[in-house]
């Protein structure tokens, strides 16, 4: 298995989730090393001193240490679902998601760390972006148009995180098109594949082949 790229990942990290989704969709195989972010293995720190996930170490030793770069690498190799054709990763949607929206999402999710405002106030700030997505999905099934794109994939894990902070509020919220969009991803075969639980990787272990052979050729 040493001829395969090695992916350092953390199951619930939205950045790692978007990377795993692109890897699975592309048909790429990697050796998955599931890590704990509170106790990072020295191999991860050696490969990428910034020590965040995902980190993809290629067989030639090159390191890809940004989630969007991992997505680009995978989809440029093979893009059977046409995600790059529908929407480039150089997108204002992604920049806003990873910038202002992520800032307010973190404050909303961890409001006890930011007592300057209430969780509801932080949520209201995040809703500016949520409303933009709702407005877009009112006129198109996907952010890129009539088919899912790399942009949809890149945003999905963060919208999932936002919705999960207060699930009962989310179900009552005035964003029916975004709720439907999110539900379609949550119910997809692709999502079920990337969210399989793996044991924590320890130094000296080989890691696991990802995705499992039975999950190739997913349609979404």
Long-range contacts (C-beta under 8 A, 24 or more apart in sequence): 1-31, 1-206, 1-207, 1-209, 2-59, 3-59, 4-29, 4-30, 4-31, 4-59, 4-209, 5-30, 5-31, 5-56, 5-57, 5-58, 5-59, 6-30, 6-31, 6-33, 6-56, 6-57, 6-207, 7-31, 7-32, 7-33, 7-54, 7-55, 7-56, 7-57, 7-70, 7-210, 8-33, 8-35, 8-43, 8-44, 8-47, 8-48, 8-53, 8-54, 8-55, 8-56, 8-57, 9-33, 9-34, 9-35, 9-53, 9-54, 10-34, 10-35, 10-36, 10-37, 10-53, 11-195, 11-197, 11-198, 13-37, 13-53, 13-54, 14-157, 14-158, 14-160, 14-161, 15-52, 15-53, 15-54, 15-67, 15-157, 16-53, 16-54, 16-67, 17-156, 17-157, 17-194, 17-195, 18-67, 18-68, 18-71, 18-153, 18-154, 18-156, 18-157, 19-54, 19-56, 19-67, 19-70, 19-71, 19-74, 20-54, 20-194, 20-210, 21-71, 21-153, 21-156, 21-190, 21-191, 21-194, 22-70, 22-71, 22-74, 22-75, 22-83, 22-150, 22-153, 23-70, 23-74, 23-210, 23-211, 24-190, 24-193, 24-194, 24-211, 24-215, 24-218, 25-74, 25-75, 25-79, 25-80, 25-81, 25-83, 25-153, 25-190, 25-218, 26-74, 26-75, 26-77, 26-78, 26-79, 26-80, 27-78, 27-80, 27-216, 27-217, 28-74, 28-77, 28-78, 29-209, 29-210, 29-211, 30-56, 30-209, 30-210, 31-206, 31-207, 31-208, 31-209, 31-210, 32-198, 32-201, 32-207, 32-208, 32-209, 32-210, 33-201, 33-205, 33-207, 34-198, 34-199, 34-200, 34-201, 35-200, 35-201, 36-200, 41-201, 41-202, 41-203, 42-203, 43-203, 67-154, 68-94, 68-154, 71-150, 71-153, 71-154, 75-150, 80-217, 81-148, 81-219, 81-220, 82-147, 83-148, 83-149, 83-150, 83-153, 84-149, 84-150, 85-149, 86-142, 86-144, 86-145, 86-147, 86-148, 86-149, 86-150, 86-151, 87-143, 87-144, 87-145, 87-149, 87-150, 87-151, 87-152, 88-150, 88-151, 89-150, 89-151, 89-154, 91-151, 91-154, 93-133, 93-143, 93-151, 93-154, 93-155, 94-151, 94-154, 94-155, 96-129, 96-132, 97-129, 97-154, 97-155, 97-158, 100-128, 100-129, 101-126, 101-129, 101-158, 102-158, 104-129, 105-158, 105-161, 105-162, 108-162, 108-165, 109-161, 109-165, 119-165, 119-166, 123-165, 123-166, 123-169, 126-162, 130-159, 130-162, 130-175, 130-178, 131-175, 133-159, 133-175, 133-178, 133-181, 134-174, 134-175, 134-176, 134-177, 134-178, 137-177, 137-178, 137-180, 137-181, 138-177, 141-181, 142-181, 148-220, 152-181, 152-185, 156-182, 156-185, 160-185, 160-186, 188-220, 189-215, 189-218, 189-219, 189-220, 190-218, 190-220, 193-218
